[in-house]
């Protein structure tokens, strides 16, 4: 499986997957969206640990089991739980939160590890 970002394609690492969903306070506000996207992309470009990543928006698939209520998703993969923990304490991660938390009303995280 391949994960693709804006400039490169990297092999998907299934050891540890970090899924983050963001609900912006004003999802229709173009400036808020631009500010959030710029901060998120700057953070990911500077992160020592977040190498494989995907930023998305709802696909608006009309199925009862699909939640399309969020504004942005972020999927990151890591080679281990320990590396993901280092990412959580990374300075650039904290800068992203400080820069952007005023824009969101909710964040939901789903972490998973691959089956052996």
N, C-alpha and C positions, 0 to 999 in steps of 0.2 A: 504494500500500500504506500502511496506517495502523498506527502503533504506539500502544498505549494503556497509560497508567500509572494510578495510583490516582485522579488528579483531572483529568487533561487528555488530550486526544488531539492528537498532533503528527504532522505529515507525516514519514514514514520517510525518513531521509537515507541513500542507498546509496553515498555516496562512500567511507566508511570504517566498517566494522562490527567491533566489539570484543566477542567472545563469551567469557565467563568461566564456567567450571564449578568448583563448590566441592564437595568431599567433606568433610563434617563428621566429626570424630573420634567423636562420639556422636550420630548422626542421630536416634535415638529420644528423646533428652533434650529435653523441652519447653522447659526454661529456656535451654539452649544455642541452640535454634532461635529463641526469642524474642529473646535477646540479639543473635544474628547479624542477624536481620531488622531490629531496631531500629537497630543500628549502620549497616547498609547503607542503610536508608531515610533516616537522618539525613545520611549522606554524600551521597547522591544529591540530596537537597533543597538541600544547601549548595554543591554543585559548580557552578563557573562554566561548565564545559565539557560536562558530561554532561547534555544537554537531552532527548534522546530515549532512553528506557530501558524495559526490561522485566525483571521479576524473576519467575522461574518455578521450578517443581519438576517432577520427572519425570512425564510423562503416563502412564507405565506401559503403553505400547503394546507388546503382546506379539509383536514381530517380531524375527527373528534378527539383523537388521542394526541394531537400535536398542539403544543403551547407556543403560540406566536406573539405572546404579550411582551416579550423582552425587546430591547433596542439593539444591543450588540452582544455577540458571543466571542469569546476568546478561548482557543484550544491550544494548549502548550503540552509538549511531551518532554520527558526527562528520562535519563538512563536509570534513575533510582529515586527512592523516597528521600534519601539523604541529600541528593543534589537539588531536589525540589524544595527542601527545607532551607538550603542555602539561598535559593532564589527568593524565598519569602523574606529573608533578612537583608537582601541586597539593597544598597543605598538607592539605586535608580528605581527600584520597586516602590520604596517609600516616597520618593519624589513624585512618581506618577500618582500615587494615592493622594498626596497633598495637593497636587495640581488639579486633580479631577473629581475628588469626592463631592465637591459642592454641586457637581452636575448630575449625580445619580441619586435616585431615591431608594434603590435596592440593588444588592449584589448577591448572587447565589452561586456557590461553588460546588461542583461535583468532582471528586478525585477518584480515580480508579487505577488498579494495577492489572496488568495483563495476566491471562491464564497461562500456566506453564504447559 
